[in-house]
């Protein structure tokens, strides 16, 4: 796979004890990010339908282990694992910013610029390991 950037993903998990979202940050090195610009009718004219298509090889360089979403959610300690789910935040490039009660999604968008929210995840696991990848469509 031809790669053109790195990715920071924030896995978003609702904490029932505090009533707030927790974010688990993971850096993935060597992914392919493609922006698509589009418009669609919205009843009042045309609205932006821009998306990013993010391709992540199964062999991506990271310090964490991938888990399927249901397994990720079942783990008590999420600090050493990551997943891809709708609602997760994607930042093009590497950021060390940790999110919490005072630093939220809006804060991240203000300081990082290219922040998208995952809308759909596909696992493309056929063929050799060199071509296997996840495709995340993000808005």
N, CA, C and O atoms as CSV, one atom per row, in Angstrom:
chain,resi,resn,atom,element,x,y,z
A,1,UNK,N,N,0.844,-1.181,0.000
A,1,UNK,CA,C,0.000,0.000,0.000
A,1,UNK,C,C,0.892,1.247,0.000
A,1,UNK,O,O,1.881,1.322,0.729
A,2,UNK,N,N,0.526,2.201,-0.817
A,2,UNK,CA,C,1.225,3.480,-0.821
A,2,UNK,C,C,0.667,4.311,0.326
A,2,UNK,O,O,-0.541,4.519,0.428
A,3,UNK,N,N,1.558,4.778,1.182
A,3,UNK,CA,C,1.119,5.584,2.323
A,3,UNK,C,C,1.536,7.028,2.112
A,3,UNK,O,O,2.523,7.310,1.432
A,4,UNK,N,N,0.763,7.952,2.708
A,4,UNK,CA,C,1.076,9.368,2.527
A,4,UNK,C,C,1.050,10.177,3.820
A,4,UNK,O,O,1.300,11.382,3.794
A,5,UNK,N,N,0.753,9.537,4.948
A,5,UNK,CA,C,0.730,10.278,6.206
A,5,UNK,C,C,0.625,9.301,7.372
A,5,UNK,O,O,0.608,8.085,7.185
A,6,UNK,N,N,0.556,9.851,8.560
A,6,UNK,CA,C,0.304,9.079,9.773
A,6,UNK,C,C,-1.073,9.463,10.290
A,6,UNK,O,O,-1.698,10.391,9.777
A,7,UNK,N,N,-1.542,8.756,11.296
A,7,UNK,CA,C,-2.886,8.966,11.820
A,7,UNK,C,C,-2.871,8.895,13.336
A,7,UNK,O,O,-2.211,8.037,13.921
A,8,UNK,N,N,-3.603,9.800,13.964
A,8,UNK,CA,C,-3.890,9.685,15.393
A,8,UNK,C,C,-5.377,9.419,15.509
A,8,UNK,O,O,-6.196,10.194,15.016
A,9,UNK,N,N,-5.722,8.317,16.164
A,9,UNK,CA,C,-7.128,7.975,16.360
A,9,UNK,C,C,-7.454,8.097,17.840
A,9,UNK,O,O,-6.670,7.706,18.705
A,10,UNK,N,N,-8.620,8.645,18.106
A,10,UNK,CA,C,-9.136,8.736,19.467
A,10,UNK,C,C,-10.362,7.839,19.546
A,10,UNK,O,O,-11.418,8.168,19.006
A,11,UNK,N,N,-10.212,6.692,20.230
A,11,UNK,CA,C,-11.363,5.812,20.442
A,11,UNK,C,C,-12.229,6.433,21.523
A,11,UNK,O,O,-11.780,6.664,22.646
A,12,UNK,N,N,-13.474,6.698,21.166
A,12,UNK,CA,C,-14.420,7.388,22.050
A,12,UNK,C,C,-15.253,6.352,22.802
A,12,UNK,O,O,-15.905,5.506,22.189
A,13,UNK,N,N,-15.227,6.424,24.137
A,13,UNK,CA,C,-15.953,5.477,24.985
A,13,UNK,C,C,-16.721,6.265,26.038
A,13,UNK,O,O,-16.143,7.089,26.747
A,14,UNK,N,N,-18.017,6.012,26.140
A,14,UNK,CA,C,-18.842,6.683,27.143
A,14,UNK,C,C,-18.590,6.044,28.506
A,14,UNK,O,O,-18.687,4.827,28.660
A,15,UNK,N,N,-18.264,6.883,29.493
A,15,UNK,CA,C,-18.014,6.432,30.864
A,15,UNK,C,C,-19.286,6.644,31.680
A,15,UNK,O,O,-19.638,7.779,32.003
A,16,UNK,N,N,-19.967,5.567,32.009
A,16,UNK,CA,C,-21.238,5.668,32.745
A,16,UNK,C,C,-21.051,6.232,34.148
A,16,UNK,O,O,-21.949,6.891,34.673
A,17,UNK,N,N,-19.898,5.982,34.760
A,17,UNK,CA,C,-19.659,6.466,36.122
A,17,UNK,C,C,-19.601,7.990,36.182
A,17,UNK,O,O,-20.118,8.599,37.119
A,18,UNK,N,N,-18.972,8.606,35.179
A,18,UNK,CA,C,-18.826,10.064,35.182
A,18,UNK,C,C,-19.835,10.764,34.279
A,18,UNK,O,O,-20.021,11.976,34.379
A,19,UNK,N,N,-20.485,10.009,33.399
A,19,UNK,CA,C,-21.437,10.612,32.469
A,19,UNK,C,C,-20.763,11.409,31.369
A,19,UNK,O,O,-21.378,12.292,30.770
A,20,UNK,N,N,-19.489,11.100,31.099
A,20,UNK,CA,C,-18.737,11.815,30.068
A,20,UNK,C,C,-18.063,10.812,29.131
A,20,UNK,O,O,-18.035,9.610,29.394
A,21,UNK,N,N,-17.529,11.334,28.044
A,21,UNK,CA,C,-16.775,10.500,27.107
A,21,UNK,C,C,-15.313,10.446,27.520
A,21,UNK,O,O,-14.750,11.442,27.973
A,22,UNK,N,N,-14.704,9.279,27.361
A,22,UNK,CA,C,-13.260,9.108,27.518
A,22,UNK,C,C,-12.698,8.845,26.135
A,22,UNK,O,O,-13.355,8.247,25.283
A,23,UNK,N,N,-11.476,9.300,25.925
A,23,UNK,CA,C,-10.836,9.136,24.626
A,23,UNK,C,C,-9.503,8.419,24.811
A,23,UNK,O,O,-8.682,8.828,25.632
A,24,UNK,N,N,-9.293,7.356,24.052
A,24,UNK,CA,C,-8.055,6.592,24.091
A,24,UNK,C,C,-7.299,6.868,22.798
A,24,UNK,O,O,-7.742,6.484,21.715
A,25,UNK,N,N,-6.145,7.542,22.922
A,25,UNK,CA,C,-5.367,7.992,21.765
A,25,UNK,C,C,-4.388,6.911,21.313
A,25,UNK,O,O,-3.722,6.275,22.130
A,26,UNK,N,N,-4.314,6.716,19.990
A,26,UNK,CA,C,-3.369,5.774,19.392
A,26,UNK,C,C,-2.775,6.411,18.145
A,26,UNK,O,O,-3.497,6.995,17.338
A,27,UNK,N,N,-1.454,6.300,17.986
A,27,UNK,CA,C,-0.769,6.782,16.790
A,27,UNK,C,C,-0.516,5.589,15.877
A,27,UNK,O,O,0.012,4.562,16.304
A,28,UNK,N,N,-0.903,5.744,14.606
A,28,UNK,CA,C,-0.686,4.725,13.580
A,28,UNK,C,C,0.207,5.337,12.504
A,28,UNK,O,O,-0.150,6.345,11.895
A,29,UNK,N,N,1.366,4.728,12.272
A,29,UNK,CA,C,2.329,5.280,11.320
A,29,UNK,C,C,2.278,4.527,10.000
A,29,UNK,O,O,2.434,3.307,9.950
A,30,UNK,N,N,2.053,5.293,8.924
A,30,UNK,CA,C,2.037,4.719,7.581
A,30,UNK,C,C,0.651,4.320,7.119
A,30,UNK,O,O,0.339,3.136,6.998
A,31,UNK,N,N,-0.191,5.336,6.858
A,31,UNK,CA,C,-1.550,5.087,6.359
A,31,UNK,C,C,-1.754,5.911,5.086
A,31,UNK,O,O,-0.894,6.709,4.714
A,32,UNK,N,N,-2.881,5.714,4.428
A,32,UNK,CA,C,-3.206,6.498,3.237
A,32,UNK,C,C,-4.502,7.255,3.493
A,32,UNK,O,O,-5.534,6.650,3.781
A,33,UNK,N,N,-4.444,8.584,3.385
A,33,UNK,CA,C,-5.591,9.473,3.653
A,33,UNK,C,C,-5.959,10.160,2.348
A,33,UNK,O,O,-5.127,10.834,1.740
A,34,UNK,N,N,-7.208,9.992,1.914
A,34,UNK,CA,C,-7.699,10.618,0.686
A,34,UNK,C,C,-8.939,11.446,0.999
A,34,UNK,O,O,-9.950,10.906,1.448
A,35,UNK,N,N,-8.867,12.753,0.763
A,35,UNK,CA,C,-10.032,13.624,0.939
A,35,UNK,C,C,-10.851,13.638,-0.340
A,35,UNK,O,O,-10.300,13.674,-1.440
A,36,UNK,N,N,-12.167,13.610,-0.191
A,36,UNK,CA,C,-13.087,13.690,-1.317
A,36,UNK,C,C,-14.026,14.857,-1.083
A,36,UNK,O,O,-14.683,14.934,-0.045
A,37,UNK,N,N,-14.090,15.764,-2.043
A,37,UNK,CA,C,-14.973,16.917,-1.943
A,37,UNK,C,C,-16.224,16.643,-2.759
A,37,UNK,O,O,-16.145,16.258,-3.925
A,38,UNK,N,N,-17.385,16.844,-2.133
A,38,UNK,CA,C,-18.653,16.579,-2.819
A,38,UNK,C,C,-19.745,17.478,-2.247
A,38,UNK,O,O,-19.601,18.038,-1.161
A,39,UNK,N,N,-20.829,17.602,-2.992
A,39,UNK,CA,C,-22.014,18.318,-2.512
A,39,UNK,C,C,-23.230,17.448,-2.786
A,39,UNK,O,O,-23.222,16.597,-3.675
A,40,UNK,N,N,-24.280,17.683,-1.997
A,40,UNK,CA,C,-25.524,16.945,-2.212
A,40,UNK,C,C,-26.698,17.856,-1.901
A,40,UNK,O,O,-26.564,18.769,-1.086
A,41,UNK,N,N,-27.847,17.631,-2.532
A,41,UNK,CA,C,-29.021,18.455,-2.244
A,41,UNK,C,C,-29.507,18.194,-0.824
A,41,UNK,O,O,-29.491,17.058,-0.349
A,42,UNK,N,N,-29.942,19.268,-0.147
A,42,UNK,CA,C,-30.410,19.107,1.231
A,42,UNK,C,C,-31.788,19.723,1.478
A,42,UNK,O,O,-32.162,19.932,2.631
A,43,UNK,N,N,-32.545,20.015,0.429
A,43,UNK,CA,C,-33.867,20.616,0.595
A,43,UNK,C,C,-33.834,22.134,0.561
A,43,UNK,O,O,-34.844,22.768,0.253
A,44,UNK,N,N,-32.695,22.720,0.871
A,44,UNK,CA,C,-32.531,24.176,0.852
A,44,UNK,C,C,-31.511,24.590,-0.198
A,44,UNK,O,O,-31.128,25.757,-0.278
A,45,UNK,N,N,-31.085,23.649,-0.983
A,45,UNK,CA,C,-30.042,23.912,-1.965
A,45,UNK,C,C,-29.029,22.789,-1.918
A,45,UNK,O,O,-29.387,21.611,-1.918
A,46,UNK,N,N,-27.773,23.161,-1.879
A,46,UNK,CA,C,-26.705,22.167,-1.853
A,46,UNK,C,C,-25.947,22.272,-0.531
A,46,UNK,O,O,-25.755,23.365,0.003
A,47,UNK,N,N,-25.523,21.127,-0.015
A,47,UNK,CA,C,-24.759,21.072,1.228
A,47,UNK,C,C,-23.480,20.279,0.992
A,47,UNK,O,O,-23.419,19.418,0.114
A,48,UNK,N,N,-22.470,20.583,1.783
A,48,UNK,CA,C,-21.204,19.876,1.686
A,48,UNK,C,C,-21.379,18.416,2.095
A,48,UNK,O,O,-22.059,18.109,3.073
A,49,UNK,N,N,-20.761,17.535,1.338
A,49,UNK,CA,C,-20.763,16.106,1.661
A,49,UNK,C,C,-19.322,15.592,1.618
A,49,UNK,O,O,-19.064,14.469,1.185
A,50,UNK,N,N,-18.390,16.431,2.073
A,50,UNK,CA,C,-16.977,16.075,2.055
A,50,UNK,C,C,-16.710,14.900,2.988
A,50,UNK,O,O,-17.261,14.832,4.087
A,51,UNK,N,N,-15.872,13.987,2.549
A,51,UNK,CA,C,-15.474,12.853,3.381
A,51,UNK,C,C,-13.980,12.595,3.205
A,51,UNK,O,O,-13.362,13.040,2.238
A,52,UNK,N,N,-13.428,11.874,4.153
A,52,UNK,CA,C,-12.064,11.360,4.029
A,52,UNK,C,C,-12.163,9.848,3.988
A,52,UNK,O,O,-12.883,9.237,4.778
A,53,UNK,N,N,-11.438,9.255,3.063
A,53,UNK,CA,C,-11.325,7.805,3.021
A,53,UNK,C,C,-9.919,7.480,3.502
A,53,UNK,O,O,-8.927,7.877,2.891
A,54,UNK,N,N,-9.855,6.751,4.609
A,54,UNK,CA,C,-8.585,6.464,5.265
A,54,UNK,C,C,-8.330,4.960,5.183
A,54,UNK,O,O,-9.137,4.150,5.640
A,55,UNK,N,N,-7.193,4.608,4.592
A,55,UNK,CA,C,-6.821,3.208,4.401
A,55,UNK,C,C,-5.673,2.877,5.348
A,55,UNK,O,O,-4.613,3.501,5.296
A,56,UNK,N,N,-5.894,1.890,6.213
A,56,UNK,CA,C,-4.909,1.518,7.223
A,56,UNK,C,C,-4.508,0.063,7.000
A,56,UNK,O,O,-5.344,-0.830,7.139
A,57,UNK,N,N,-3.242,-0.192,6.655
A,57,UNK,CA,C,-2.826,-1.582,6.449
A,57,UNK,C,C,-2.875,-2.371,7.759
A,57,UNK,O,O,-2.623,-1.824,8.833
A,58,UNK,N,N,-3.200,-3.658,7.659
A,58,UNK,CA,C,-3.193,-4.517,8.847
A,58,UNK,C,C,-1.814,-4.516,9.504
A,58,UNK,O,O,-1.699,-4.772,10.702
A,59,UNK,N,N,-0.774,-4.231,8.732
A,59,UNK,CA,C,0.601,-4.235,9.235
A,59,UNK,C,C,1.058,-2.847,9.678
A,59,UNK,O,O,2.261,-2.599,9.759
A,60,UNK,N,N,0.127,-1.942,9.965
A,60,UNK,CA,C,0.461,-0.574,10.350
A,60,UNK,C,C,1.390,-0.572,11.568
A,60,UNK,O,O,1.281,-1.421,12.454
A,61,UNK,N,N,2.303,0.398,11.590
A,61,UNK,CA,C,3.233,0.518,12.710
A,61,UNK,C,C,2.550,1.230,13.875
A,61,UNK,O,O,2.107,2.370,13.739
A,62,UNK,N,N,2.468,0.557,15.008
A,62,UNK,CA,C,1.858,1.126,16.210
A,62,UNK,C,C,2.361,0.370,17.428
A,62,UNK,O,O,2.852,-0.753,17.315
A,63,UNK,N,N,2.236,0.992,18.591
A,63,UNK,CA,C,2.661,0.352,19.836
A,63,UNK,C,C,1.526,-0.434,20.488
A,63,UNK,O,O,1.727,-1.062,21.528
A,64,UNK,N,N,0.344,-0.406,19.890
A,64,UNK,CA,C,-0.817,-1.061,20.488
A,64,UNK,C,C,-1.302,-2.211,19.619
A,64,UNK,O,O,-0.899,-2.342,18.463
A,65,UNK,N,N,-2.158,-3.034,20.178
A,65,UNK,CA,C,-2.744,-4.180,19.484
A,65,UNK,C,C,-4.163,-3.832,19.042
A,65,UNK,O,O,-4.915,-3.205,19.787
A,66,UNK,N,N,-4.523,-4.244,17.828
A,66,UNK,CA,C,-5.886,-4.038,17.337
A,66,UNK,C,C,-6.827,-5.052,17.976
A,66,UNK,O,O,-6.467,-6.212,18.177
A,67,UNK,N,N,-8.047,-4.594,18.294
A,67,UNK,CA,C,-9.125,-5.471,18.751
A,67,UNK,C,C,-10.385,-5.128,17.965
A,67,UNK,O,O,-10.610,-3.967,17.626
A,68,UNK,N,N,-11.203,-6.130,17.677
A,68,UNK,CA,C,-12.511,-5.863,17.086
A,68,UNK,C,C,-13.296,-5.005,18.075
A,68,UNK,O,O,-13.068,-5.089,19.282
A,69,UNK,N,N,-14.230,-4.173,17.572
A,69,UNK,CA,C,-14.948,-3.253,18.466
A,69,UNK,C,C,-15.570,-3.908,19.694
A,69,UNK,O,O,-15.464,-3.372,20.797
A,70,UNK,N,N,-16.218,-5.061,19.519
A,70,UNK,CA,C,-16.864,-5.703,20.671
A,70,UNK,C,C,-15.833,-6.181,21.696
A,70,UNK,O,O,-16.101,-6.148,22.897
A,71,UNK,N,N,-14.667,-6.620,21.242
A,71,UNK,CA,C,-13.609,-7.043,22.160
A,71,UNK,C,C,-12.958,-5.840,22.837
A,71,UNK,O,O,-12.605,-5.898,24.015
A,72,UNK,N,N,-12.803,-4.756,22.090
A,72,UNK,CA,C,-12.264,-3.521,22.661
A,72,UNK,C,C,-13.144,-3.040,23.808
A,72,UNK,O,O,-12.649,-2.702,24.882
A,73,UNK,N,N,-14.447,-3.013,23.573
A,73,UNK,CA,C,-15.375,-2.524,24.597
A,73,UNK,C,C,-15.393,-3.429,25.831
A,73,UNK,O,O,-15.637,-2.949,26.938
A,74,UNK,N,N,-15.139,-4.717,25.659
A,74,UNK,CA,C,-15.163,-5.660,26.779
A,74,UNK,C,C,-13.905,-5.586,27.643
A,74,UNK,O,O,-13.923,-6.017,28.796
A,75,UNK,N,N,-12.819,-5.050,27.102
A,75,UNK,CA,C,-11.557,-4.964,27.844
A,75,UNK,C,C,-11.633,-3.889,28.922
A,75,UNK,O,O,-12.106,-2.781,28.667
A,76,UNK,N,N,-11.171,-4.214,30.118
A,76,UNK,CA,C,-11.146,-3.233,31.205
A,76,UNK,C,C,-10.025,-2.218,30.982
A,76,UNK,O,O,-10.227,-1.022,31.188
A,77,UNK,N,N,-8.850,-2.683,30.564
A,77,UNK,CA,C,-7.704,-1.806,30.325
A,77,UNK,C,C,-7.575,-1.570,28.824
A,77,UNK,O,O,-7.129,-2.445,28.083
A,78,UNK,N,N,-7.969,-0.386,28.390
A,78,UNK,CA,C,-7.940,-0.057,26.963
A,78,UNK,C,C,-6.666,0.692,26.561
A,78,UNK,O,O,-6.547,1.133,25.418
A,79,UNK,N,N,-5.721,0.839,27.480
A,79,UNK,CA,C,-4.531,1.642,27.214
A,79,UNK,C,C,-3.558,0.979,26.241
A,79,UNK,O,O,-2.702,1.665,25.682
A,80,UNK,N,N,-3.660,-0.327,26.023
A,80,UNK,CA,C,-2.715,-1.025,25.146
A,80,UNK,C,C,-3.357,-1.568,23.878
A,80,UNK,O,O,-2.742,-2.343,23.146
A,81,UNK,N,N,-4.593,-1.158,23.622
A,81,UNK,CA,C,-5.322,-1.666,22.460
A,81,UNK,C,C,-6.017,-0.515,21.738
A,81,UNK,O,O,-6.160,0.580,22.282
A,82,UNK,N,N,-6.446,-0.782,20.505
A,82,UNK,CA,C,-7.221,0.202,19.749
A,82,UNK,C,C,-8.203,-0.541,18.865
A,82,UNK,O,O,-8.111,-1.756,18.690
A,83,UNK,N,N,-9.146,0.209,18.310
A,83,UNK,CA,C,-10.125,-0.354,17.394
A,83,UNK,C,C,-10.546,0.721,16.412
A,83,UNK,O,O,-10.044,1.844,16.462
A,84,UNK,N,N,-11.460,0.386,15.523
A,84,UNK,CA,C,-12.077,1.352,14.618
A,84,UNK,C,C,-13.579,1.204,14.754
A,84,UNK,O,O,-14.124,0.122,14.536
A,85,UNK,N,N,-14.265,2.316,15.124
A,85,UNK,CA,C,-15.725,2.305,15.275
A,85,UNK,C,C,-16.278,3.640,14.811
A,85,UNK,O,O,-15.591,4.661,14.850
A,86,UNK,N,N,-17.522,3.618,14.375
A,86,UNK,CA,C,-18.197,4.877,14.058
A,86,UNK,C,C,-18.202,5.733,15.318
A,86,UNK,O,O,-18.461,5.236,16.415
A,87,UNK,N,N,-17.912,7.029,15.153
A,87,UNK,CA,C,-17.867,7.955,16.277
A,87,UNK,C,C,-16.465,8.252,16.765
A,87,UNK,O,O,-16.258,9.234,17.477
A,88,UNK,N,N,-15.481,7.413,16.393
A,88,UNK,CA,C,-14.099,7.684,16.776
A,88,UNK,C,C,-13.597,8.916,16.024
A,88,UNK,O,O,-14.079,9.230,14.935
A,89,UNK,N,N,-12.632,9.604,16.613
A,89,UNK,CA,C,-12.056,10.798,15.993
A,89,UNK,C,C,-10.756,10.441,15.291
A,89,UNK,O,O,-9.931,9.703,15.830
A,90,UNK,N,N,-10.579,10.969,14.081
A,90,UNK,CA,C,-9.372,10.740,13.298
A,90,UNK,C,C,-8.688,12.071,13.042
A,90,UNK,O,O,-9.322,13.032,12.608
A,91,UNK,N,N,-7.391,12.123,13.314
A,91,UNK,CA,C,-6.592,13.322,13.052
A,91,UNK,C,C,-5.508,12.942,12.061
A,91,UNK,O,O,-4.761,11.987,12.270
A,92,UNK,N,N,-5.435,13.702,10.983
A,92,UNK,CA,C,-4.368,13.453,10.004
A,92,UNK,C,C,-3.055,13.913,10.621
A,92,UNK,O,O,-2.916,15.069,11.020
A,93,UNK,N,N,-2.094,12.998,10.697
A,93,UNK,CA,C,-0.809,13.304,11.308
A,93,UNK,C,C,-0.752,12.831,12.755
A,93,UNK,O,O,-1.662,12.171,13.255
A,94,UNK,N,N,0.346,13.191,13.408
A,94,UNK,CA,C,0.557,12.774,14.795
A,94,UNK,C,C,0.323,13.953,15.717
A,94,UNK,O,O,0.870,15.036,15.510
A,95,UNK,N,N,-0.491,13.738,16.733
A,95,UNK,CA,C,-0.682,14.738,17.775
A,95,UNK,C,C,-0.542,14.056,19.124
A,95,UNK,O,O,-0.982,12.921,19.307
A,96,UNK,N,N,0.069,14.751,20.058
A,96,UNK,CA,C,0.259,14.229,21.417
A,96,UNK,C,C,-0.855,14.690,22.345
A,96,UNK,O,O,-0.830,14.378,23.536
A,97,UNK,N,N,-1.825,15.419,21.830
A,97,UNK,CA,C,-2.904,15.975,22.645
A,97,UNK,C,C,-3.756,14.872,23.251
A,97,UNK,O,O,-4.267,14.005,22.542
A,98,UNK,N,N,-3.902,14.914,24.558
A,98,UNK,CA,C,-4.793,13.989,25.259
A,98,UNK,C,C,-6.108,14.719,25.506
A,98,UNK,O,O,-6.108,15.888,25.892
A,99,UNK,N,N,-7.214,14.044,25.288
A,99,UNK,CA,C,-8.525,14.638,25.515
A,99,UNK,C,C,-9.049,14.198,26.871
A,99,UNK,O,O,-8.754,13.101,27.343
A,100,UNK,N,N,-9.833,15.076,27.489
A,100,UNK,CA,C,-10.411,14.775,28.796
A,100,UNK,C,C,-11.578,15.692,29.065
A,100,UNK,O,O,-12.225,16.175,28.135
A,101,UNK,N,N,-11.854,15.936,30.343
A,101,UNK,CA,C,-13.033,16.730,30.703
A,101,UNK,C,C,-12.931,18.177,30.229
A,101,UNK,O,O,-13.948,18.785,29.892
A,102,UNK,N,N,-11.714,18.743,30.196
A,102,UNK,CA,C,-11.574,20.132,29.746
A,102,UNK,C,C,-11.114,20.236,28.293
A,102,UNK,O,O,-11.230,21.298,27.682
A,103,UNK,N,N,-10.605,19.170,27.752
A,103,UNK,CA,C,-10.169,19.146,26.351
A,103,UNK,C,C,-11.027,18.119,25.627
A,103,UNK,O,O,-10.878,16.913,25.827
A,104,UNK,N,N,-11.932,18.615,24.779
A,104,UNK,CA,C,-12.879,17.735,24.107
A,104,UNK,C,C,-12.711,17.797,22.595
A,104,UNK,O,O,-11.703,18.292,22.091
A,105,UNK,N,N,-13.699,17.295,21.884
A,105,UNK,CA,C,-13.641,17.258,20.419
A,105,UNK,C,C,-13.456,18.646,19.816
A,105,UNK,O,O,-12.661,18.819,18.892
A,106,UNK,N,N,-14.177,19.628,20.328
A,106,UNK,CA,C,-14.066,20.992,19.788
A,106,UNK,C,C,-12.662,21.540,19.990
A,106,UNK,O,O,-12.114,22.189,19.099
A,107,UNK,N,N,-12.082,21.284,21.143
A,107,UNK,CA,C,-10.712,21.711,21.422
A,107,UNK,C,C,-9.763,21.096,20.390
A,107,UNK,O,O,-8.906,21.782,19.834
A,108,UNK,N,N,-9.927,19.803,20.143
A,108,UNK,CA,C,-9.072,19.104,19.188
A,108,UNK,C,C,-9.209,19.701,17.792
A,108,UNK,O,O,-8.210,19.901,17.102
A,109,UNK,N,N,-10.433,19.985,17.374
A,109,UNK,CA,C,-10.666,20.570,16.053
A,109,UNK,C,C,-10.028,21.950,15.938
A,109,UNK,O,O,-9.543,22.321,14.869
A,110,UNK,N,N,-10.026,22.709,17.025
A,110,UNK,CA,C,-9.437,24.049,17.010
A,110,UNK,C,C,-7.921,24.015,16.881
A,110,UNK,O,O,-7.337,24.895,16.248
A,111,UNK,N,N,-7.270,23.009,17.472
A,111,UNK,CA,C,-5.806,23.005,17.436
A,111,UNK,C,C,-5.208,22.137,16.335
A,111,UNK,O,O,-4.065,22.355,15.934
A,112,UNK,N,N,-5.959,21.162,15.841
A,112,UNK,CA,C,-5.385,20.216,14.869
A,112,UNK,C,C,-5.829,20.427,13.429
A,112,UNK,O,O,-5.146,19.978,12.509
A,113,UNK,N,N,-6.928,21.083,13.215
A,113,UNK,CA,C,-7.377,21.306,11.844
A,113,UNK,C,C,-8.066,20.110,11.237
A,113,UNK,O,O,-9.294,20.028,11.260
A,114,UNK,N,N,-7.298,19.171,10.688
A,114,UNK,CA,C,-7.892,18.028,9.984
A,114,UNK,C,C,-8.351,16.953,10.959
A,114,UNK,O,O,-7.643,15.976,11.205
A,115,UNK,N,N,-9.547,17.147,11.511
A,115,UNK,CA,C,-10.159,16.180,12.421
A,115,UNK,C,C,-11.456,15.708,11.785
A,115,UNK,O,O,-12.288,16.520,11.380
A,116,UNK,N,N,-11.623,14.416,11.699
A,116,UNK,CA,C,-12.837,13.834,11.128
A,116,UNK,C,C,-13.420,12.833,12.112
A,116,UNK,O,O,-12.730,12.339,13.004
A,117,UNK,N,N,-14.716,12.541,11.932
A,117,UNK,CA,C,-15.399,11.547,12.753
A,117,UNK,C,C,-15.693,10.322,11.905
A,117,UNK,O,O,-16.302,10.426,10.840
A,118,UNK,N,N,-15.258,9.165,12.379
A,118,UNK,CA,C,-15.484,7.918,11.643
A,118,UNK,C,C,-16.974,7.663,11.494
A,118,UNK,O,O,-17.728,7.738,12.464
A,119,UNK,N,N,-17.392,7.359,10.267
A,119,UNK,CA,C,-18.797,7.069,9.992
A,119,UNK,C,C,-19.004,5.607,9.611
A,119,UNK,O,O,-20.041,5.023,9.927
A,120,UNK,N,N,-18.024,5.017,8.935
A,120,UNK,CA,C,-18.162,3.637,8.466
A,120,UNK,C,C,-16.785,2.977,8.446
A,120,UNK,O,O,-15.788,3.609,8.095
A,121,UNK,N,N,-16.743,1.716,8.822
A,121,UNK,CA,C,-15.486,0.963,8.849
A,121,UNK,C,C,-15.668,-0.333,8.070
A,121,UNK,O,O,-16.638,-1.064,8.272
A,122,UNK,N,N,-14.720,-0.608,7.176
A,122,UNK,CA,C,-14.722,-1.857,6.416
A,122,UNK,C,C,-13.408,-2.582,6.678
A,122,UNK,O,O,-12.345,-1.964,6.716
A,123,UNK,N,N,-13.490,-3.885,6.856
A,123,UNK,CA,C,-12.296,-4.711,7.005
A,123,UNK,C,C,-12.101,-5.484,5.710
A,123,UNK,O,O,-12.923,-6.324,5.343
A,124,UNK,N,N,-11.009,-5.192,5.027
A,124,UNK,CA,C,-10.697,-5.860,3.763
A,124,UNK,C,C,-9.590,-6.878,4.035
A,124,UNK,O,O,-8.403,-6.563,3.953
A,125,UNK,N,N,-10.007,-8.110,4.360
A,125,UNK,CA,C,-9.058,-9.109,4.838
A,125,UNK,C,C,-8.810,-10.260,3.864
A,125,UNK,O,O,-8.361,-11.332,4.272
A,126,UNK,N,N,-9.097,-10.046,2.592
A,126,UNK,CA,C,-8.790,-11.093,1.611
A,126,UNK,C,C,-7.454,-10.778,0.947
A,126,UNK,O,O,-6.994,-9.636,0.957
A,127,UNK,N,N,-6.845,-11.797,0.377
A,127,UNK,CA,C,-5.553,-11.609,-0.267
A,127,UNK,C,C,-4.407,-11.718,0.719
A,127,UNK,O,O,-4.590,-12.128,1.865
A,128,UNK,N,N,-3.228,-11.348,0.259
A,128,UNK,CA,C,-2.031,-11.453,1.095
A,128,UNK,C,C,-2.026,-10.361,2.161
A,128,UNK,O,O,-2.740,-9.364,2.048
A,129,UNK,N,N,-1.220,-10.561,3.188
A,129,UNK,CA,C,-1.141,-9.595,4.290
A,129,UNK,C,C,-0.695,-8.219,3.793
A,129,UNK,O,O,-1.028,-7.203,4.403
A,130,UNK,N,N,0.045,-8.181,2.705
A,130,UNK,CA,C,0.528,-6.906,2.173
A,130,UNK,C,C,-0.599,-6.019,1.648
A,130,UNK,O,O,-0.444,-4.800,1.582
A,131,UNK,N,N,-1.742,-6.623,1.272
A,131,UNK,CA,C,-2.847,-5.808,0.749
A,131,UNK,C,C,-4.049,-5.746,1.689
A,131,UNK,O,O,-5.007,-5.024,1.412
A,132,UNK,N,N,-4.014,-6.481,2.782
A,132,UNK,CA,C,-5.125,-6.438,3.729
A,132,UNK,C,C,-5.118,-5.106,4.473
A,132,UNK,O,O,-4.067,-4.611,4.881
A,133,UNK,N,N,-6.319,-4.534,4.643
A,133,UNK,CA,C,-6.398,-3.212,5.264
A,133,UNK,C,C,-7.805,-2.932,5.781
A,133,UNK,O,O,-8.767,-3.622,5.443
A,134,UNK,N,N,-7.891,-1.886,6.619
A,134,UNK,CA,C,-9.179,-1.339,7.020
A,134,UNK,C,C,-9.414,-0.086,6.193
A,134,UNK,O,O,-8.473,0.644,5.882
A,135,UNK,N,N,-10.654,0.161,5.842
A,135,UNK,CA,C,-11.031,1.413,5.188
A,135,UNK,C,C,-12.011,2.113,6.124
A,135,UNK,O,O,-13.076,1.582,6.439
A,136,UNK,N,N,-11.636,3.306,6.559
A,136,UNK,CA,C,-12.496,4.096,7.429
A,136,UNK,C,C,-12.970,5.305,6.635
A,136,UNK,O,O,-12.159,6.100,6.160
A,137,UNK,N,N,-14.274,5.441,6.493
A,137,UNK,CA,C,-14.855,6.619,5.859
A,137,UNK,C,C,-15.246,7.568,6.976
A,137,UNK,O,O,-15.982,7.199,7.891
A,138,UNK,N,N,-14.749,8.790,6.893
A,138,UNK,CA,C,-14.950,9.750,7.978
A,138,UNK,C,C,-15.492,11.063,7.445
A,138,UNK,O,O,-15.127,11.510,6.358
A,139,UNK,N,N,-16.365,11.669,8.225
A,139,UNK,CA,C,-16.991,12.940,7.839
A,139,UNK,C,C,-16.355,14.095,8.583
A,139,UNK,O,O,-16.750,15.245,8.390
